[in-house]
Amino acid sequence: MTLYFLIVIPLLAILAFIIFKRKNKPVISEPLEVLDRSLVTLLNTHIEYYRELEPQDKKQFESRVARFFQYVNIEGVGLEITDADRIMVASSAVIPVFAFGDWEYPNLTNVILYPDTFDNEYQFEGNNRNIMGMVGTGYMNGQMLLSRSALVKGFSSQSGNQNTAIHEFVHLVDKTDGATDGVPENLLPNAYAEPWLKLMHQEMHRIKDGRSDIDPYALTNEAEFFAVASEYFFEKPGRFQQRHPELYEQLSLIFRQEPANNIDQFGIKR
C-alpha cells in the first residue's frame, strides 16, 4: 500500500500540474486579417504616408488599421460615415505610433465625426483650432471629436503643415503617461525629457518673435506645441528637417521614425 501511494500520488500531482498549466496557458490569437481590397484602394488614394511604405510595411500598416477598427468605434453626428472617413481616422491613429508594433490607445473608445465645426455643441477656450478636433476629458473621457472637413483637408494636397486628426492622436499618445504636457514619457527616454523641454521653449520664443514658421497655436502650451510640431513633422518632413533640424531629430527619437527619408533630391515627398 505504501509503495502504491509513493507511485500514484506523485503521478496524480504531475497530471494535475499539467492540466492546470494548460488551462491557464495564455490564448494566442490568430493573426489579424488585413483589410479587404476596397479599403486598401482607399489607403492608396488618400494616405500618402501609406503609399511611401515598403511592401512589407504596407501589410503591417493594413493590419494595424484593421486592429484599430476592432477596438475603436467611429460614428457620425449629422453625417453618414464613409469608408474613406474610417480609413483616414484609423490612419491618423496609426501614423504617429507606427514604429510601435503592439501599440493600442488605452484612452480611446469612440471617434465622433461632425460635418464641420462643433462649437454649438460644446464650449471651448482658445481659438478656432480647438473646435476642429478635441480629445475628451471628464465625462467625455475616451471620446475624440473631429471635424470631417478638417479630417479630409489634413490628407489633401492643400493640408500644408497641418493635419488635425494626427494632432489629436498625438495628444492621446502624450496622455498615456497620465499627463497631457508635451512630454510623452512612455516614448521619450528620461534622459531626453529635459533637453526636449528646453528645445520646445526655445522654439516657442522664436514663434513669439515671428522667427519660426511653426503655427502660433503651438504657443498655447507645451502639449499643443508637441502636437503642432508633430503635424508638421509628419506632413512636411523634408521642410521640417531643413528648417528645424534639432526638433526633427528629437521627434525622430520620440516616434522612432524618420519620414524625411522619403524625400528625394528635389525635395519632393516620394
Backbone as CSV, one residue per row, in Angstrom:
resi,resn,N_x,N_y,N_z,CA_x,CA_y,CA_z,C_x,C_y,C_z
1,MET,0.836,-1.216,0.000,0.000,0.000,0.000,0.864,1.256,0.000
2,THR,1.944,1.187,0.838,2.863,2.337,0.903,3.484,2.606,-0.440
3,LEU,3.895,1.509,-1.122,4.502,1.643,-2.445,3.493,2.241,-3.431
4,TYR,2.232,1.847,-3.287,1.178,2.362,-4.180,1.084,3.881,-4.063
5,PHE,1.059,4.372,-2.814,0.954,5.827,-2.607,2.210,6.542,-3.081
6,LEU,3.354,5.900,-2.891,4.607,6.530,-3.319,4.651,6.728,-4.832
7,ILE,3.964,5.859,-5.572,3.978,5.944,-7.040,2.806,6.763,-7.564
8,VAL,1.598,6.457,-7.074,0.380,7.043,-7.644,0.240,8.521,-7.305
9,ILE,0.482,8.887,-6.049,0.255,10.287,-5.635,1.148,11.259,-6.400
10,PRO,2.452,10.966,-6.552,3.268,11.885,-7.368,2.782,11.976,-8.814
11,LEU,2.317,10.820,-9.370,1.812,10.852,-10.741,0.576,11.730,-10.852
12,LEU,-0.336,11.620,-9.858,-1.529,12.465,-9.863,-1.164,13.938,-9.735
13,ALA,-0.171,14.252,-8.942,0.270,15.634,-8.771,0.821,16.196,-10.075
14,ILE,1.617,15.361,-10.768,2.181,15.796,-12.053,1.069,16.020,-13.066
15,LEU,0.082,15.084,-13.109,-1.027,15.207,-14.035,-1.845,16.468,-13.751
16,ALA,-2.097,16.733,-12.474,-2.860,17.931,-12.103,-2.116,19.201,-12.516
17,PHE,-0.810,19.191,-12.343,0.004,20.365,-12.737,-0.084,20.621,-14.239
18,ILE,-0.018,19.517,-15.029,-0.086,19.657,-16.485,-1.434,20.214,-16.915
19,ILE,-2.528,19.670,-16.329,-3.866,20.143,-16.684,-4.046,21.601,-16.310
20,PHE,-3.593,21.963,-15.099,-3.717,23.351,-14.642,-2.943,24.293,-15.546
21,LYS,-1.746,23.888,-15.930,-0.909,24.730,-16.788,-1.560,24.948,-18.139
22,ARG,-2.172,23.877,-18.699,-2.831,24.003,-19.996,-4.032,24.936,-19.903
23,LYS,-4.796,24.814,-18.797,-5.977,25.653,-18.652,-5.608,27.122,-18.531
24,ASN,-4.455,27.397,-17.907,-4.066,28.772,-17.660,-3.065,29.302,-18.677
25,LYS,-2.805,28.529,-19.694,-1.892,28.987,-20.742,-2.539,30.117,-21.528
26,PRO,-1.822,31.230,-21.733,-2.412,32.348,-22.482,-2.875,31.910,-23.857
27,VAL,-4.027,32.428,-24.254,-4.562,32.117,-25.572,-3.907,33.033,-26.593
28,ILE,-3.289,32.474,-27.590,-2.639,33.254,-28.627,-3.630,33.444,-29.764
29,SER,-3.985,34.699,-29.992,-4.982,34.974,-31.025,-4.394,34.763,-32.404
30,GLU,-5.245,34.466,-33.343,-4.810,34.303,-34.716,-4.408,35.660,-35.288
31,PRO,-3.490,35.679,-36.237,-3.102,36.948,-36.846,-4.307,37.669,-37.432
32,LEU,-4.305,38.993,-37.303,-5.421,39.771,-37.832,-5.488,39.664,-39.343
33,GLU,-6.690,39.601,-39.850,-6.872,39.658,-41.293,-6.598,41.083,-41.769
34,VAL,-5.950,41.210,-42.896,-5.722,42.544,-43.452,-7.030,43.072,-44.020
35,LEU,-7.024,44.329,-44.366,-8.227,44.953,-44.905,-8.599,44.359,-46.245
36,ASP,-9.886,44.459,-46.583,-10.273,43.995,-47.907,-9.732,44.954,-48.959
37,ARG,-9.758,44.518,-50.204,-9.057,45.257,-51.258,-9.640,46.643,-51.492
38,SER,-10.940,46.818,-51.260,-11.533,48.136,-51.471,-10.971,49.144,-50.478
39,LEU,-10.736,48.707,-49.234,-10.163,49.602,-48.240,-8.683,49.869,-48.516
40,VAL,-7.987,48.876,-49.030,-6.592,49.088,-49.421,-6.517,50.109,-50.554
41,THR,-7.471,50.049,-51.468,-7.534,51.048,-52.544,-7.702,52.444,-51.960
42,LEU,-8.539,52.565,-50.927,-8.723,53.862,-50.289,-7.452,54.336,-49.590
43,LEU,-6.714,53.422,-48.999,-5.419,53.790,-48.413,-4.504,54.377,-49.479
44,ASN,-4.434,53.714,-50.616,-3.586,54.206,-51.707,-4.063,55.559,-52.234
45,THR,-5.363,55.767,-52.200,-5.932,57.004,-52.733,-5.719,58.193,-51.805
46,HIS,-5.898,57.962,-50.501,-5.961,59.084,-49.563,-4.737,59.248,-48.660
47,ILE,-3.977,58.197,-48.435,-2.946,58.249,-47.388,-1.554,58.193,-48.014
48,GLU,-0.957,59.353,-48.191,0.366,59.421,-48.805,1.412,58.671,-47.977
49,TYR,1.304,58.773,-46.667,2.227,58.065,-45.773,2.260,56.579,-46.116
50,TYR,1.079,56.003,-46.321,0.967,54.580,-46.658,1.603,54.294,-48.014
51,ARG,1.355,55.150,-48.993,1.883,54.915,-50.345,3.394,54.849,-50.364
52,GLU,4.059,55.549,-49.444,5.516,55.602,-49.450,6.168,54.445,-48.697
53,LEU,5.373,53.592,-48.075,5.940,52.470,-47.315,6.427,51.357,-48.232
54,GLU,7.383,50.596,-47.742,7.812,49.387,-48.431,6.684,48.355,-48.367
55,PRO,6.644,47.407,-49.323,5.535,46.436,-49.360,5.270,45.724,-48.042
56,GLN,6.328,45.287,-47.353,6.109,44.574,-46.095,5.542,45.504,-45.021
57,ASP,5.935,46.785,-45.067,5.409,47.744,-44.103,3.961,48.100,-44.423
58,LYS,3.603,48.072,-45.704,2.208,48.311,-46.068,1.309,47.240,-45.455
59,LYS,1.755,46.002,-45.478,0.964,44.924,-44.870,0.797,45.164,-43.378
60,GLN,1.873,45.605,-42.737,1.803,45.903,-41.307,0.851,47.064,-41.035
61,PHE,0.900,48.083,-41.877,0.014,49.228,-41.724,-1.447,48.787,-41.865
62,GLU,-1.723,47.961,-42.864,-3.084,47.448,-43.060,-3.565,46.688,-41.829
63,SER,-2.696,45.867,-41.274,-3.061,45.088,-40.099,-3.340,45.992,-38.904
64,ARG,-2.551,47.051,-38.762,-2.751,47.978,-37.649,-4.066,48.740,-37.803
65,VAL,-4.384,49.124,-39.038,-5.658,49.789,-39.294,-6.820,48.841,-38.984
66,ALA,-6.697,47.585,-39.414,-7.732,46.592,-39.136,-7.919,46.415,-37.630
67,ARG,-6.829,46.397,-36.895,-6.905,46.256,-35.445,-7.594,47.463,-34.814
68,PHE,-7.299,48.663,-35.305,-7.934,49.872,-34.789,-9.449,49.783,-34.922
69,PHE,-9.910,49.282,-36.052,-11.354,49.144,-36.270,-11.988,48.187,-35.260
70,GLN,-11.192,47.268,-34.726,-11.738,46.287,-33.797,-12.001,46.859,-32.410
71,TYR,-11.224,47.871,-31.990,-11.409,48.335,-30.622,-11.855,49.791,-30.497
72,VAL,-12.004,50.498,-31.627,-12.500,51.872,-31.582,-13.703,52.003,-32.514
73,ASN,-14.776,52.579,-31.997,-15.978,52.814,-32.773,-15.901,54.194,-33.419
74,ILE,-16.225,54.281,-34.704,-16.249,55.554,-35.425,-17.683,55.837,-35.819
75,GLU,-18.213,56.981,-35.373,-19.600,57.311,-35.654,-19.721,58.763,-36.082
76,GLY,-20.846,59.103,-36.663,-21.062,60.457,-37.150,-22.245,61.131,-36.498
77,VAL,-22.181,62.444,-36.410,-23.302,63.261,-35.941,-23.680,64.183,-37.093
78,GLY,-24.875,63.970,-37.635,-25.313,64.784,-38.758,-24.669,64.414,-40.071
79,LEU,-24.095,63.231,-40.131,-23.499,62.754,-41.383,-23.428,61.233,-41.361
80,GLU,-23.296,60.668,-42.546,-23.126,59.217,-42.675,-21.650,58.912,-42.884
81,ILE,-21.110,58.063,-42.027,-19.690,57.722,-42.107,-19.418,56.902,-43.359
82,THR,-18.382,57.285,-44.098,-17.974,56.541,-45.289,-16.720,55.730,-44.988
83,ASP,-16.409,54.790,-45.876,-15.178,54.025,-45.716,-13.954,54.929,-45.798
84,ALA,-14.025,55.974,-46.609,-12.908,56.916,-46.699,-12.694,57.623,-45.361
85,ASP,-13.787,58.007,-44.701,-13.680,58.613,-43.371,-12.974,57.654,-42.414
86,ARG,-13.426,56.418,-42.418,-12.879,55.419,-41.496,-11.392,55.193,-41.746
87,ILE,-11.012,55.130,-43.014,-9.605,54.925,-43.362,-8.745,56.094,-42.897
88,MET,-9.251,57.324,-43.071,-8.464,58.493,-42.668,-8.334,58.589,-41.152
89,VAL,-9.410,58.271,-40.425,-9.343,58.280,-38.967,-8.333,57.242,-38.474
90,ALA,-8.459,56.017,-38.952,-7.573,54.947,-38.497,-6.123,55.227,-38.871
91,SER,-5.895,55.759,-40.060,-4.528,56.079,-40.481,-3.932,57.165,-39.598
92,SER,-4.760,58.138,-39.212,-4.295,59.194,-38.309,-3.840,58.606,-36.978
93,ALA,-4.505,57.545,-36.557,-4.135,56.881,-35.310,-2.849,56.088,-35.451
94,VAL,-2.683,55.433,-36.577,-1.551,54.527,-36.769,-0.252,55.284,-37.051
95,ILE,-0.317,56.351,-37.827,0.898,57.041,-38.282,1.837,57.430,-37.136
96,PRO,1.364,58.112,-36.080,2.312,58.521,-35.043,2.969,57.359,-34.302
97,VAL,2.297,56.221,-34.222,2.806,55.101,-33.421,3.170,53.900,-34.293
98,PHE,3.409,54.146,-35.570,3.656,53.026,-36.481,4.905,52.236,-36.094
99,ALA,5.881,52.893,-35.498,7.105,52.192,-35.099,6.905,51.314,-33.871
100,PHE,5.756,51.450,-33.218,5.465,50.673,-32.015,4.418,49.620,-32.379
101,GLY,4.884,48.466,-32.778,4.034,47.470,-33.414,2.845,47.008,-32.603
102,ASP,2.942,47.003,-31.271,1.854,46.486,-30.453,1.041,47.601,-29.814
103,TRP,1.197,48.830,-30.308,0.527,49.968,-29.674,-0.983,49.944,-29.895
104,GLU,-1.727,50.169,-28.813,-3.151,50.436,-28.875,-3.429,51.631,-27.980
105,TYR,-4.475,52.396,-28.295,-4.819,53.570,-27.498,-5.710,53.154,-26.330
106,PRO,-5.161,53.099,-25.132,-5.965,52.658,-23.989,-6.990,53.697,-23.556
107,ASN,-6.807,54.938,-24.037,-7.662,56.038,-23.601,-8.630,56.472,-24.704
108,LEU,-9.038,55.524,-25.558,-9.956,55.859,-26.642,-10.922,54.718,-26.918
109,THR,-12.210,55.040,-26.963,-13.218,54.044,-27.327,-14.056,54.496,-28.524
110,ASN,-14.230,55.823,-28.695,-15.068,56.341,-29.776,-14.427,57.550,-30.446
111,VAL,-14.556,57.613,-31.765,-14.233,58.815,-32.526,-15.542,59.301,-33.145
112,ILE,-15.886,60.541,-32.880,-17.155,61.103,-33.333,-16.873,62.202,-34.356
113,LEU,-17.404,62.024,-35.561,-17.201,62.992,-36.630,-18.397,63.922,-36.752
114,TYR,-18.106,65.216,-36.862,-19.107,66.229,-37.171,-18.843,66.724,-38.588
115,PRO,-19.861,67.220,-39.278,-19.641,67.680,-40.653,-18.575,68.763,-40.748
116,ASP,-18.605,69.710,-39.809,-17.620,70.795,-39.835,-17.222,71.093,-38.400
117,THR,-17.337,72.318,-37.952,-17.022,72.634,-36.570,-18.171,72.196,-35.664
118,PHE,-17.879,72.143,-34.349,-18.925,71.725,-33.413,-18.964,72.652,-32.208
119,ASP,-18.744,73.949,-32.455,-18.741,74.913,-31.369,-20.126,75.154,-30.782
120,ASN,-21.171,74.807,-31.524,-22.519,74.978,-30.983,-22.865,73.911,-29.944
121,GLU,-22.182,72.775,-30.013,-22.471,71.678,-29.100,-21.633,71.728,-27.826
122,TYR,-20.443,72.366,-27.896,-19.516,72.359,-26.766,-18.930,73.745,-26.579
123,GLN,-18.500,74.030,-25.379,-17.844,75.294,-25.082,-16.340,75.068,-25.053
124,PHE,-15.611,75.974,-25.688,-14.167,75.817,-25.788,-13.459,77.099,-25.375
125,GLU,-12.221,76.934,-24.981,-11.341,78.067,-24.784,-10.371,78.114,-25.955
126,GLY,-9.857,79.306,-26.218,-8.859,79.406,-27.272,-9.478,79.751,-28.603
127,ASN,-8.696,79.533,-29.684,-9.176,79.947,-30.995,-9.824,78.788,-31.725
128,ASN,-10.112,78.980,-32.999,-10.907,78.014,-33.760,-10.252,76.664,-33.926
129,ARG,-8.941,76.569,-33.656,-8.284,75.278,-33.820,-8.928,74.221,-32.930
130,ASN,-9.359,74.627,-31.737,-9.940,73.670,-30.798,-11.218,73.045,-31.314
131,ILE,-12.019,73.785,-32.073,-13.323,73.283,-32.454,-13.268,72.405,-33.700
132,MET,-12.082,72.184,-34.238,-11.923,71.250,-35.350,-11.566,69.849,-34.856
133,GLY,-11.117,69.771,-33.613,-10.764,68.479,-33.042,-10.595,68.606,-31.541
134,MET,-10.933,67.550,-30.817,-10.840,67.606,-29.361,-10.737,66.196,-28.798
135,VAL,-9.850,66.036,-27.820,-9.776,64.806,-27.045,-10.557,65.042,-25.772
136,GLY,-11.535,64.194,-25.500,-12.420,64.409,-24.368,-11.757,64.164,-23.030
137,THR,-12.231,64.893,-22.028,-11.810,64.699,-20.644,-13.058,64.624,-19.780
138,GLY,-12.876,64.253,-18.527,-14.011,64.176,-17.615,-15.059,63.204,-18.120
139,TYR,-16.305,63.659,-18.201,-17.376,62.772,-18.651,-17.217,62.374,-20.110
140,MET,-16.359,63.119,-20.856,-16.092,62.797,-22.263,-14.821,61.965,-22.431
141,ASN,-14.285,61.478,-21.335,-13.058,60.692,-21.418,-13.261,59.468,-22.305
142,GLY,-12.291,59.185,-23.156,-12.392,58.063,-24.085,-13.004,58.437,-25.414
143,GLN,-13.406,59.714,-25.558,-14.021,60.174,-26.796,-13.084,61.141,-27.530
144,MET,-13.085,61.077,-28.840,-12.412,62.073,-29.653,-13.440,62.657,-30.606
145,LEU,-13.462,63.986,-30.693,-14.351,64.677,-31.615,-13.511,65.271,-32.737
146,LEU,-13.969,65.067,-33.966,-13.248,65.584,-35.128,-14.213,66.200,-36.126
147,SER,-13.768,67.246,-36.777,-14.479,67.809,-37.913,-14.119,66.999,-39.152
148,ARG,-15.156,66.521,-39.861,-14.856,65.775,-41.082,-14.135,66.653,-42.101
149,SER,-14.527,67.913,-42.214,-13.867,68.791,-43.181,-12.383,68.935,-42.855
150,ALA,-12.048,69.026,-41.560,-10.639,69.112,-41.165,-9.930,67.788,-41.414
151,LEU,-10.624,66.680,-41.157,-10.051,65.355,-41.402,-9.665,65.203,-42.867
152,VAL,-10.594,65.538,-43.762,-10.348,65.397,-45.199,-9.239,66.350,-45.657
153,LYS,-9.277,67.595,-45.171,-8.257,68.569,-45.573,-6.872,68.110,-45.147
154,GLY,-6.778,67.466,-43.972,-5.476,67.013,-43.472,-4.798,66.014,-44.374
155,PHE,-5.572,65.282,-45.168,-4.993,64.296,-46.084,-5.089,64.740,-47.536
156,SER,-5.342,66.023,-47.748,-5.407,66.567,-49.108,-4.106,67.271,-49.452
157,SER,-3.964,67.638,-50.709,-2.770,68.357,-51.148,-2.735,69.781,-50.611
158,GLN,-3.859,70.256,-50.057,-3.927,71.610,-49.502,-3.688,71.632,-47.992
159,SER,-3.174,70.547,-47.441,-3.048,70.449,-45.984,-1.970,71.358,-45.412
160,GLY,-0.970,71.714,-46.212,0.140,72.487,-45.674,0.877,71.692,-44.620
161,ASN,1.140,72.332,-43.466,1.840,71.648,-42.373,0.877,71.008,-41.385
162,GLN,-0.420,71.046,-41.678,-1.414,70.696,-40.671,-2.168,69.408,-40.984
163,ASN,-2.479,68.690,-39.922,-3.355,67.529,-40.009,-4.035,67.396,-38.655
164,THR,-5.275,67.868,-38.585,-5.987,67.941,-37.310,-6.113,66.584,-36.630
165,ALA,-6.393,65.542,-37.408,-6.592,64.218,-36.802,-5.293,63.697,-36.197
166,ILE,-4.183,63.822,-36.913,-2.891,63.415,-36.339,-2.615,64.221,-35.076
167,HIS,-2.912,65.516,-35.118,-2.745,66.392,-33.953,-3.446,65.802,-32.730
168,GLU,-4.693,65.384,-32.896,-5.461,64.868,-31.761,-4.948,63.517,-31.289
169,PHE,-4.502,62.686,-32.209,-3.958,61.389,-31.781,-2.619,61.561,-31.078
170,VAL,-1.848,62.574,-31.456,-0.610,62.857,-30.723,-0.943,63.271,-29.285
171,HIS,-2.030,64.035,-29.099,-2.468,64.346,-27.733,-2.746,63.068,-26.946
172,LEU,-3.378,62.091,-27.586,-3.662,60.836,-26.893,-2.383,60.090,-26.529
173,VAL,-1.418,60.105,-27.443,-0.113,59.498,-27.141,0.498,60.182,-25.925
174,ASP,0.470,61.501,-25.946,1.011,62.294,-24.842,0.307,61.963,-23.528
175,LYS,-0.987,61.710,-23.616,-1.817,61.496,-22.424,-1.616,60.139,-21.763
176,THR,-1.019,59.185,-22.465,-0.941,57.815,-21.938,-0.072,57.693,-20.691
177,ASP,0.801,58.678,-20.426,1.598,58.620,-19.201,0.889,59.285,-18.027
178,GLY,-0.357,59.727,-18.256,-1.142,60.323,-17.185,-1.241,61.828,-17.226
179,ALA,-0.427,62.471,-18.077,-0.453,63.933,-18.162,-0.266,64.373,-19.604
180,THR,-1.174,65.231,-20.083,-1.030,65.797,-21.419,-0.202,67.064,-21.279
181,ASP,1.121,66.906,-21.340,2.022,68.006,-21.015,3.118,68.243,-22.045
182,GLY,3.031,67.565,-23.196,4.033,67.761,-24.236,5.270,66.924,-24.069
183,VAL,5.322,66.117,-23.008,6.465,65.225,-22.764,5.933,63.794,-22.692
184,PRO,5.950,63.076,-23.811,5.408,61.705,-23.827,6.373,60.719,-23.173
185,GLU,6.264,60.596,-21.881,7.248,59.810,-21.125,7.260,58.344,-21.518
186,ASN,6.156,57.829,-22.051,6.139,56.432,-22.489,6.974,56.207,-23.739
187,LEU,7.285,57.276,-24.469,8.065,57.155,-25.698,9.449,57.779,-25.574
188,LEU,9.599,58.725,-24.684,10.831,59.506,-24.601,11.673,59.046,-23.420
189,PRO,12.901,58.579,-23.671,13.773,58.200,-22.556,13.946,59.358,-21.579
190,ASN,14.019,59.043,-20.297,14.086,60.081,-19.267,15.211,61.074,-19.498
191,ALA,16.329,60.587,-19.995,17.496,61.455,-20.191,17.233,62.538,-21.226
192,TYR,16.230,62.325,-22.088,15.960,63.283,-23.160,14.810,64.227,-22.837
193,ALA,14.138,64.028,-21.712,12.980,64.851,-21.385,13.366,66.317,-21.183
194,GLU,14.411,66.569,-20.414,14.821,67.957,-20.152,15.314,68.658,-21.412
195,PRO,16.184,68.011,-22.236,16.573,68.659,-23.496,15.389,68.946,-24.413
196,TRP,14.393,68.055,-24.416,13.211,68.269,-25.247,12.436,69.490,-24.778
197,LEU,12.240,69.625,-23.461,11.549,70.785,-22.918,12.307,72.076,-23.233
198,LYS,13.611,72.039,-23.098,14.429,73.222,-23.392,14.295,73.618,-24.850
199,LEU,14.328,72.626,-25.733,14.200,72.888,-27.167,12.819,73.451,-27.497
200,MET,11.778,72.898,-26.865,10.422,73.414,-27.074,10.335,74.887,-26.707
201,HIS,10.853,75.240,-25.535,10.745,76.616,-25.067,11.559,77.576,-25.941
202,GLN,12.694,77.116,-26.428,13.480,77.952,-27.343,12.689,78.254,-28.613
203,GLU,12.041,77.213,-29.153,11.281,77.415,-30.386,10.023,78.246,-30.134
204,MET,9.429,78.094,-28.979,8.260,78.903,-28.645,8.621,80.393,-28.626
205,HIS,9.815,80.714,-28.139,10.282,82.104,-28.174,10.451,82.584,-29.609
206,ARG,10.944,81.715,-30.478,11.113,82.095,-31.889,9.753,82.348,-32.547
207,ILE,8.791,81.487,-32.221,7.444,81.686,-32.773,6.893,83.033,-32.314
208,LYS,7.046,83.310,-31.033,6.541,84.562,-30.470,7.180,85.772,-31.130
209,ASP,8.452,85.640,-31.478,9.186,86.741,-32.105,9.001,86.786,-33.615
210,GLY,8.201,85.874,-34.164,7.969,85.844,-35.601,9.121,85.282,-36.396
211,ARG,9.950,84.445,-35.746,11.133,83.898,-36.422,10.990,82.402,-36.701
212,SER,9.763,81.886,-36.685,9.521,80.465,-36.933,8.281,80.304,-37.796
213,ASP,8.282,79.280,-38.648,7.105,79.010,-39.483,6.175,77.991,-38.842
214,ILE,6.433,77.620,-37.585,5.531,76.721,-36.873,4.285,77.502,-36.467
215,ASP,3.118,76.893,-36.632,1.836,77.522,-36.339,1.847,78.145,-34.931
216,PRO,1.503,79.426,-34.811,1.480,80.088,-33.496,0.569,79.420,-32.473
217,TYR,-0.342,78.561,-32.911,-1.168,77.832,-31.951,-0.303,77.022,-30.993
218,ALA,0.922,76.726,-31.408,1.852,75.980,-30.562,2.222,76.754,-29.298
219,LEU,1.980,78.056,-29.280,2.291,78.858,-28.101,1.302,78.637,-26.973
220,THR,0.203,77.953,-27.230,-0.831,77.746,-26.208,-0.246,77.128,-24.946
221,ASN,0.497,76.057,-25.107,1.185,75.379,-24.005,2.082,74.294,-24.602
222,GLU,2.817,73.588,-23.748,3.750,72.571,-24.232,3.044,71.427,-24.946
223,ALA,1.859,71.047,-24.464,1.114,69.951,-25.097,0.734,70.316,-26.524
224,GLU,0.285,71.567,-26.721,-0.086,71.988,-28.071,1.155,72.146,-28.953
225,PHE,2.253,72.572,-28.377,3.481,72.651,-29.164,3.851,71.271,-29.698
226,PHE,3.817,70.285,-28.826,4.167,68.924,-29.235,3.262,68.438,-30.352
227,ALA,1.958,68.670,-30.229,1.007,68.204,-31.241,1.172,68.957,-32.556
228,VAL,1.355,70.278,-32.485,1.514,71.087,-33.701,2.815,70.725,-34.424
229,ALA,3.904,70.610,-33.670,5.186,70.248,-34.288,5.125,68.853,-34.901
230,SER,4.378,67.954,-34.269,4.256,66.589,-34.788,3.487,66.566,-36.104
231,GLU,2.454,67.401,-36.218,1.750,67.535,-37.500,2.733,67.893,-38.610
232,TYR,3.506,68.924,-38.360,4.492,69.413,-39.327,5.490,68.307,-39.663
233,PHE,5.954,67.601,-38.640,6.921,66.507,-38.784,6.424,65.432,-39.742
234,PHE,5.137,65.083,-39.643,4.594,64.030,-40.499,4.084,64.546,-41.841
235,GLU,3.611,65.784,-41.876,3.035,66.322,-43.109,4.091,66.827,-44.087
236,LYS,5.101,67.536,-43.579,6.147,68.100,-44.444,7.512,67.809,-43.823
237,PRO,7.873,66.529,-43.762,9.092,66.158,-43.034,10.374,66.742,-43.621
238,GLY,10.466,66.835,-44.941,11.676,67.390,-45.551,11.861,68.846,-45.186
239,ARG,10.797,69.617,-45.308,10.851,71.030,-44.943,11.129,71.186,-43.454
240,PHE,10.479,70.352,-42.643,10.668,70.428,-41.194,12.121,70.132,-40.824
241,GLN,12.695,69.124,-41.435,14.088,68.775,-41.150,15.034,69.907,-41.558
242,GLN,14.757,70.524,-42.693,15.609,71.598,-43.184,15.528,72.830,-42.284
243,ARG,14.324,73.192,-41.859,14.142,74.423,-41.102,14.271,74.240,-39.595
244,HIS,14.055,73.015,-39.123,14.085,72.762,-37.678,14.837,71.451,-37.403
245,PRO,16.134,71.406,-37.740,16.867,70.131,-37.642,16.902,69.538,-36.238
246,GLU,17.009,70.372,-35.213,17.061,69.829,-33.850,15.709,69.264,-33.434
247,LEU,14.654,69.988,-33.771,13.318,69.468,-33.470,13.056,68.181,-34.230
248,TYR,13.479,68.150,-35.485,13.292,66.940,-36.288,14.014,65.758,-35.637
249,GLU,15.222,65.989,-35.179,15.989,64.910,-34.543,15.288,64.406,-33.286
250,GLN,14.760,65.335,-32.489,14.069,64.938,-31.257,12.780,64.175,-31.550
251,LEU,12.005,64.639,-32.529,10.760,63.939,-32.850,11.045,62.589,-33.502
252,SER,12.130,62.486,-34.244,12.531,61.179,-34.794,12.834,60.204,-33.665
253,LEU,13.438,60.718,-32.605,13.741,59.892,-31.437,12.452,59.473,-30.730
254,ILE,11.529,60.414,-30.578,10.284,60.122,-29.871,9.436,59.108,-30.633
255,PHE,9.247,59.349,-31.930,8.365,58.487,-32.726,9.096,57.318,-33.378
256,ARG,10.431,57.310,-33.270,11.267,56.256,-33.861,11.021,56.122,-35.367
257,GLN,10.851,57.269,-35.992,10.632,57.327,-37.437,11.439,58.488,-38.013
258,GLU,11.809,58.356,-39.281,12.461,59.448,-39.997,11.748,59.645,-41.328
259,PRO,10.589,60.305,-41.317,9.801,60.446,-42.544,10.498,61.240,-43.636
260,ALA,11.493,62.037,-43.288,12.214,62.790,-44.319,13.028,61.877,-45.227
261,ASN,13.198,60.622,-44.837,13.890,59.672,-45.717,13.109,59.410,-46.984
262,ASN,11.834,59.792,-47.003,11.010,59.620,-48.197,11.022,60.864,-49.082
263,ILE,12.030,61.724,-48.903,12.162,62.920,-49.711,13.273,62.718,-50.724
264,ASP,12.990,62.997,-51.985,14.025,62.806,-53.000,14.904,64.048,-53.108
265,GLN,15.847,64.031,-54.038,16.834,65.089,-54.151,16.219,66.439,-54.527
266,PHE,15.009,66.444,-55.075,14.352,67.690,-55.446,13.410,68.197,-54.356
267,GLY,13.420,67.516,-53.194,12.582,67.971,-52.099,11.144,67.506,-52.224
268,ILE,10.884,66.563,-53.105,9.521,66.068,-53.303,9.327,64.814,-52.475
269,LYS,8.224,64.768,-51.747,7.941,63.594,-50.936,7.545,62.436,-51.834
270,ARG,8.304,61.353,-51.720,8.024,60.190,-52.560,6.851,59.387,-52.004
